[in-house]
Amino acid sequence: MKFNTKRTILIGLAFFSICAFWQFYDNEIPKILKNTFGMKETMTGFIMSLDNILALFLLPLFGRWSDKTNTKIGKRMPFILVGTFLACGLLILLGHITKLGPFIFCLLLLLVAMGIYRSPAVSLMADLTPAPLRSQGNAIINLMGALGCICTLILIKVLLKNDQYLPLIYALVILMLASILLLFKTVPEKKLEDEMGTPSQTEEEKAIEASKGKKMPKAVQHSLLAILLAVFFWYCAYNAVTTAFSRYVEQVWHLQNGAYADCLMVGTVAAVVSYLPVGHVSQKIGRKKTILFGIGCMILAYGLVCFVNQYTTMISILFALVGIGWASINVNSYPMVVEMSQVGDIGMFTGLYYTFSMAAQVFTPIASGFLLEHVGYQTLFPYAAFFMILAGITMLRVHHGDIEKKNS
């Protein structure tokens, strides 16, 4: 069993295009809503949350639909191609709309188009990677996603002048189309799927496949529910910090001039640098132990920040620890979820994984925001540490999906 790095990088082009789009969406759509259409902050925040709300329904739907699809070009590729082409067309249309009502309607259609191919795109890696090697595959997928974000940031810096978005939008569309067409030309999904057959299955996958059409064993159900709850809890913690930290720095440490960016950059770089090493470590010690190590890192970092009353260089070290912890979690959690699936249900389980992560991103801005507003900004890191502790407790209840646990 050998890991195909080149092929996994090419498969990652789908996630590259997805992350390239979301970097634009998260950075520029709020500015357009506020500066071009004069929308207030609260309504802008609601519009920006629609992608997470839609994802709760769209990702499991299209993941499951792709599981049942069988075409000459594969079961995931049709969704990737259709979703990308629709999204690119709608993005160009969005750039030419000057009235708020049509803009919002087009934006909703664009979010639906993006929802068509996220689950199938990630499922493609799981389909074409032997189960014990999926942590390494997921590490490369995440690296490709980070590269997509970086490319969009470069395009924004070079092409966005005086709020003239069309050059940026056309460049982004070209980037997305080029990456997906390269994926289509270089990764013959149907052929590779036929060549792989079933020799790469773990004993656990074989047992689950043998029970196909039957109810999932209760022990596996319990593990699946536990890890999905853990996904919810750690996204509650992580997203609370990433969305509120810029305000926390101003309110608690009384710093201005974007001082928060250094910490977030350190955390991001630490995560990116850790992806591949974490993938290799999990092959040696197992996915569950690696995730628990990551949770421990984040509990320690968030817990220590609770006691820091002013900004010091130690904060950057703690955020580097957060980045390492987040990479340890992120690389291994998705492969654990899909390894509990039946072989034909990877898309549906991918959708479930993203449903719980998106549900957290809908819930946590409201819950943490209420505490920030009515109790104080000092609640941010205790809130994050609390949810990471919950994630650790539920993760201890997971007994399936690990590389080492083949006959649990």
C-alpha positions, 0 to 999 in steps of 0.5 A: 500500500503506497501513498500517491502524493502527486495524485492526491495533490491533483485531487486537492485542486477541487478543495483549492478552488473551494477555498479560493472562493470562500476567501473572496466571499469572507473578505469581500462580500461583507465590504460590498454589502456595507460599502456598496449597498449601505447595509447595517452590520447586523443584517450583513452578519445575517447574510454572511451566515446564510452559507453555514445555514444552507450548508446544514442541508446542502452538504449531506444532500449532495454528499448522499446524492453523489454516493448513488450516482454512477456515470462514465466520468465517476460519481463525484466528478459530475457534481464537481464540474456542474457546481464549479461551472454554475458557481463561476457563471453566477459569480460573474453575474454577481459582479454586474448586479447593482441593485440589492434585491437581485444581488442577494438573490444571485448570492443565494444561488451562488451559495447553493452552487458551491454547496453542490460540490463541497462534499463530493470534492472531499469525498473524492480523496476518500474514494481514491485513497486507501483507508489507512492513508487518508490522514496523509491525504487529508493533510495534503487536501488541507494544504491545497485549500490553504494554497487556494486562500493564499492565491485569492489574497494575492489576487485581492492585493494586486487586482482590487483597486477603488472597489472595482471588483470585476477584474478580481472576479474574472481572475478568480473565475479563471483560477477556479475553472483552470484548477477544476479542468486540470483535475478533470484531465489528470484524475480519471475517477472512474478508471482509478476507482475500478483499479483500486477495487477493495484490497485497501480496505481495513478489517473494519471497513470489510466488516461494515461493508459486509453489513451493507443494507443492514443497520449500523452496529450500535458500537459504531453508531456510538462512536460516530455520534461521539466524534460528530459531537466532538467536531461540533464542540471543537468548532464552537471553540475554534471559531469563537476565537477566530471571529472575536479575537480582533475585538478581544485584543482591543477590548481587553489588551487595549491594542490597536493597529491590527495587532491581532493579525500577528497572533492569527498569522502565527497560528495559521503558519503553525497549522500549515507547517504541521499538516504533513508531519501530523499526517505521518505521526498519525500513521505511527500512533493512531488518529485518536491519540493524535486528535487527543494530543491536539485537543490537549494543546488547545485546552492548554493554550486557551486556558493559559490565555485566560490569565493573560491581562496584557499582550506579550510575546508568549501569546504568539507561542500559545497561538502556535500551540493552537495551530499545531493542535488544530492541525492534529485535529483537522487532519485526522477527524474527517478520515475517522468519520468516513472510515466508519461509513459503508464503502458506498456511503462516503459522500453521505458521511462527508456531509454529516461531518460538515453538517456538524462543523457548520452547525457549530459555526451557526451556533457559536457566534450567537452563544459566544456573542451573547456572553461577550455583550452581556458578561464581558470579553473576558469570557472568550477564552474560558468559553473556548477552553470549556468547549475544547474540554467537552470535545476531549470528553466526547472524543474519549468515547470514540472507539472506531475509525482509528488506524490501529483499531481494526477489529473494535 
